[in-house]
Amino acid sequence: MTAMAQLKPQHFLWRMEGDVAVIALDRPDRKNPLTFDSYAELRDMFRALVHADDVKAVVFASNGGNFSSGGDVHDIIGPLTKMNMKELLSFTRMTGDLVKAMISAPQPIIAAIDGVCVGAGAIIAMASDIRLATAQAKTAFLFTRVGLAGCDMGACAILPRIIGQGRAAELLYSGRSMSAEEGERWGFFNRLVGEAELEAEAVAFAQRLAAGPTFAHMMTKTMLNQEWSMGLEQAIEAEAQAQALCMQTKDFERAYDAFVAKERPAFEGD
């Protein structure tokens, strides 16, 4: 295992709140667009979290009133128009790898979404495990607006599972903005919170998860993702095996002992 609390990324903000890593894109003057470098550094960070024992949950926060405006028009979209097919495929695979890394990270990821959340920014929100938002959040999968397909970075697989096939099709075909109220009603957002409370609410929620049985959280996240491609019988058997593994943990014993003693269990993640 490795320690990541002292990480000093070059292309996004990072701080620790206890066992919770709080990250945010750091170009608020441009509504936090992504660049080639920030894509790659975020991907590498989420991959490294697999081996981090000092990060128990992650908050992907907004910055300056916005979450992310997606791929930078000048730093990404302009150069893409001049690339050959091999270079383009390398880029699209790299962006998809960011989503894969988020899904593979064992820690729960909570997105705290304010203001603009579009394009690849909307994908990062989609790939998070839990989403909190303000009433000002405007989420759009803009790809068709720039002449591209809506099937970007896993959107056609993940978004319908969150909000349903018809609603996802509407957003991915049209590229229109989904309001915060729609997002909450459709299940994209877990709940809406006040702008001033957004990050604090997300961090507090992440800290509650971080204080819980983190091995069991990892197993829950793993099964939520792996069971997409399973039949019901496979899923039930996989969950039987996963739960049997969790029953071997000391946290399971701690929970029982605390129940007997009429105390709150103090989970340690092992």
URBELWO-V561502 format. One record per residue. N is the residue number from 1. RES is the residue in three letters. OMEGA is omega in radians with two decimals (none if undefined). Layout:
n;res;omega
N;RES;OMEGA
N;RES;OMEGA
//
This chain:
n;res;omega
1;MET;-3.12
2;THR;3.08
3;ALA;-3.14
4;MET;-3.06
5;ALA;-3.10
6;GLN;3.13
7;LEU;3.11
8;LYS;-3.11
9;PRO;-3.13
10;GLN;-2.94
11;HIS;3.00
12;PHE;3.14
13;LEU;3.14
14;TRP;2.98
15;ARG;3.11
16;MET;2.97
17;GLU;-3.00
18;GLY;3.12
19;ASP;-3.06
20;VAL;3.02
21;ALA;3.10
22;VAL;-3.11
23;ILE;3.09
24;ALA;3.00
25;LEU;-2.93
26;ASP;3.00
27;ARG;-3.03
28;PRO;3.12
29;ASP;3.12
30;ARG;-3.10
31;LYS;2.96
32;ASN;3.06
33;PRO;3.05
34;LEU;3.06
35;THR;3.07
36;PHE;-3.08
37;ASP;-3.11
38;SER;3.01
39;TYR;-3.04
40;ALA;-3.11
41;GLU;3.05
42;LEU;3.10
43;ARG;-3.11
44;ASP;3.12
45;MET;3.14
46;PHE;3.06
47;ARG;-3.11
48;ALA;-3.14
49;LEU;3.08
50;VAL;-3.06
51;HIS;-3.08
52;ALA;3.12
53;ASP;3.14
54;ASP;3.05
55;VAL;-3.05
56;LYS;3.10
57;ALA;-3.07
58;VAL;2.96
59;VAL;3.02
60;PHE;-2.94
61;ALA;2.98
62;SER;-3.13
63;ASN;3.12
64;GLY;3.09
65;GLY;3.11
66;ASN;3.11
67;PHE;3.09
68;SER;3.09
69;SER;3.08
70;GLY;-3.11
71;GLY;-3.10
72;ASP;-3.08
73;VAL;-3.07
74;HIS;-3.06
75;ASP;-3.10
76;ILE;-2.98
77;ILE;3.10
78;GLY;3.11
79;PRO;-3.13
80;LEU;-3.11
81;THR;-3.11
82;LYS;-3.10
83;MET;3.02
84;ASN;-3.04
85;MET;-3.14
86;LYS;-3.14
87;GLU;3.12
88;LEU;3.14
89;LEU;3.07
90;SER;3.13
91;PHE;-3.08
92;THR;3.05
93;ARG;3.12
94;MET;3.13
95;THR;3.06
96;GLY;3.12
97;ASP;3.06
98;LEU;3.11
99;VAL;3.10
100;LYS;-3.13
101;ALA;3.09
102;MET;-3.13
103;ILE;-3.09
104;SER;3.12
105;ALA;-3.08
106;PRO;-3.09
107;GLN;2.96
108;PRO;3.13
109;ILE;3.13
110;ILE;3.07
111;ALA;3.11
112;ALA;-2.86
113;ILE;3.07
114;ASP;3.03
115;GLY;-3.05
116;VAL;3.10
117;CYS;-2.95
118;VAL;3.10
119;GLY;3.13
120;ALA;3.04
121;GLY;3.08
122;ALA;3.10
123;ILE;3.11
124;ILE;3.07
125;ALA;-3.14
126;MET;-3.08
127;ALA;3.06
128;SER;-3.09
129;ASP;-3.06
130;ILE;-3.09
131;ARG;2.97
132;LEU;-3.09
133;ALA;3.00
134;THR;3.09
135;ALA;-3.14
136;GLN;-3.09
137;ALA;3.08
138;LYS;-3.02
139;THR;-3.13
140;ALA;3.04
141;PHE;-2.83
142;LEU;-2.87
143;PHE;3.14
144;THR;3.14
145;ARG;3.09
146;VAL;3.05
147;GLY;-3.14
148;LEU;3.10
149;ALA;3.08
150;GLY;-3.07
151;CYS;-3.08
152;ASP;3.01
153;MET;3.08
154;GLY;-3.05
155;ALA;-3.08
156;CYS;3.08
157;ALA;-2.98
158;ILE;-3.04
159;LEU;3.11
160;PRO;3.13
161;ARG;3.13
162;ILE;-3.00
163;ILE;-3.13
164;GLY;-3.03
165;GLN;-3.08
166;GLY;3.14
167;ARG;3.11
168;ALA;3.14
169;ALA;3.13
170;GLU;-3.10
171;LEU;-3.06
172;LEU;3.07
173;TYR;-2.97
174;SER;-3.04
175;GLY;-3.08
176;ARG;-3.14
177;SER;3.03
178;MET;3.13
179;SER;3.11
180;ALA;-3.13
181;GLU;3.06
182;GLU;-3.10
183;GLY;3.10
184;GLU;-3.11
185;ARG;-3.12
186;TRP;3.12
187;GLY;3.08
188;PHE;3.06
189;PHE;3.07
190;ASN;3.02
191;ARG;3.07
192;LEU;3.14
193;VAL;3.13
194;GLY;-3.10
195;GLU;-3.10
196;ALA;-3.08
197;GLU;-2.95
198;LEU;-3.06
199;GLU;3.13
200;ALA;3.10
201;GLU;-3.13
202;ALA;3.14
203;VAL;3.12
204;ALA;3.11
205;PHE;3.11
206;ALA;3.13
207;GLN;3.06
208;ARG;3.09
209;LEU;-3.12
210;ALA;3.12
211;ALA;-3.10
212;GLY;-3.12
213;PRO;-2.95
214;THR;3.05
215;PHE;3.13
216;ALA;3.06
217;HIS;3.10
218;MET;-3.13
219;MET;3.09
220;THR;3.13
221;LYS;3.12
222;THR;-3.09
223;MET;3.07
224;LEU;-3.13
225;ASN;-3.07
226;GLN;-3.05
227;GLU;3.03
228;TRP;-3.03
229;SER;-3.11
230;MET;2.89
231;GLY;-3.06
232;LEU;-3.13
233;GLU;3.08
234;GLN;-3.09
235;ALA;-3.13
236;ILE;3.11
237;GLU;3.13
238;ALA;3.12
239;GLU;3.07
240;ALA;3.13
241;GLN;3.13
242;ALA;-3.11
243;GLN;3.09
244;ALA;3.07
245;LEU;-3.14
246;CYS;3.13
247;MET;3.08
248;GLN;-3.08
249;THR;3.07
250;LYS;3.10
251;ASP;3.09
252;PHE;3.08
253;GLU;3.14
254;ARG;-3.14
255;ALA;3.12
256;TYR;-3.12
257;ASP;3.13
258;ALA;3.11
259;PHE;-3.14
260;VAL;-3.11
261;ALA;-3.10
262;LYS;3.12
263;GLU;3.04
264;ARG;-3.12
265;PRO;3.07
266;ALA;-3.09
267;PHE;-3.13
268;GLU;3.03
269;GLY;3.14
270;ASP;none
//
